Amino acid sequence: MKQIVCLSSANWYPYPTRKQQVMTRLRDCEVLYFDPPFSILAPLKDKTLRSRLFAFRHEQPKPRDNITVWSLPPVLPFASKYRFINRINQAWLSGFIRRRMKKAGFESPVIWSYLPAHCDIIKRLPHSQVVYDCVDRHSGYPGMINPAVVDGCERDLAMQCDTVFSTAAGLHETLSQYNPNSYMIPNGANYELFSQAQSKLDFVPDELADIKGPIIGFVGMLQECIDYDLITAAAKAHPEYTFVFVGKALPGVATDGLRALPNVRLCGLKPQQELPRYLSCFDVCINPFRAGALAKDVSPLKFYEYLATGKPIVTTPQPEQVLAFADAVEIADDAESFIKALERSLIPDAAKREKRIAYALECTWEARVRQIEEKLGW
C-alpha cells in the first residue's frame, strides 16, 4: 500500500471537505492525516480551542482502518506575516510528524500538502513524492498575513512538488508558472449522500417545519466572499420567500444584517449527514458569490452538492466554473436579475432537473479522485 502523510488545512472532524473526500477515496493507501496547527494565541480569542491545546498528545478516533488522524501541537503566531516564524514553526512540527511517521512505519511516504506554509517542512521529512493540492487563494484571506509572504511560500512549495493540483482556473494559472506538472481538478460531490434530497424526505428539520411559502436555501460557510447585499435585496423584494442558511459564519463575517430580516433563518452548522434533510425542503438553492479575488479562485463544494439534489440553482457568475452549467442553472450578475432568476426557478422544469442530475454524476468525488490518480500515474 502507498503511504501518505497528509498535511491538511482543515480538521478531519467534524465537517468533511475536499481533503477528507480525497483521502478516503485514494485506492490502496495508508494515510497519516495531520490537522492544521493553531497558534498559541488562538485560544485567547476563541475559548473553544482551549480544550484542543493538548489534543496532539493522543491519536484521534480512526475514521477508517487505513486512516490515522493526529492534531499538531500549537505554534508561534504571525507565521503568515513573517517567513522566519514559519521556518521556526515548521522545524518544530517536523519533529512531531517524524515521530508519528516512525511509529506508523512510514519510511518514505508521499507528502500531500494543502498549505503554502509547508514549503519549509518538505526537506525536513523523508519522502518519495510531494503533492500540493491547492484549494484556495490563501493570500486573499483577511487577517494577520502578508500576501507577499504567503504567495512566496506557495511558489516555493510548488517548485518542490512532483505534482500540483488546483481547484480553480485562477489558481492553476498561477501555479503552472512554477511547476509544469500542474493540473486543475475542481471539487466534486458526494452523490450518494446528496442525491437523497432529490425527493422530499420524511423527517423535516424543526427549524423549517413551520415555513409555508417557498424556501430559498444556502448550504456552506458564511464567508467574506458571499454577496450579502444581493441576498438582502432578494429577501426584501420577496417577503413571502424564506431564505434559509445552513452553515457557520466565519470569524469577522457580520451576519447582523441577515438576522434583522424577518424572512431569513440562520440554522448554523449541521453534520453533513443531516444536510439532505434541509436540502430536500429547499425549493431553490443559491450560490451568491461577490466578485473578487476569493470568489474568482474558489471551487464551491455547495454548487456540486446542489447539482446532486436536482434542485433549481441560482448562482452569480463567480466562480467561472459555474458558467459550464449554464444550460441547467440560472446565472445572475446583479440584484434585479437574481430576483427574476429566483422567480423563474420556482416554475418546474423537468428537463433542466435531469441535466443537473446528469452533471452531478459526472462530478462525483469518485470521478475526481480517479482523475487525480491518473495524473499521478497510480
Salt bridges, closest charged atoms under 4 A:
ASP120 OD2 - ARG83 NE 2.75
ASP133 OD2 - ARG18 NE 2.91
ASP156 OD2 - ARG83 NH2 3.07
ASP156 OD1 - ARG155 NE 3.15
GLU207 OE2 - LYS270 NZ 2.77
ASP210 OD1 - ARG265 NH1 2.74
GLU240 OE2 - HIS238 ND1 2.72
GLU274 OE1 - ARG277 NH1 3.67
ASP297 OD2 - ARG137 NE 2.80
ASP297 OD1 - LYS296 NZ 3.72
ASP327 OD2 - LYS355 NZ 3.81
GLU330 OE1 - ARG344 NH2 2.79
GLU330 OE2 - LYS352 NZ 3.54
GLU336 OE2 - LYS340 NZ 3.34
GLU343 OE2 - HIS238 NE2 2.61
GLU354 OE2 - ARG353 NH1 3.49
GLU366 OE2 - ARG25 NE 3.00
GLU373 OE1 - ARG27 NH2 2.83
GLU373 OE1 - ARG370 NE 2.74
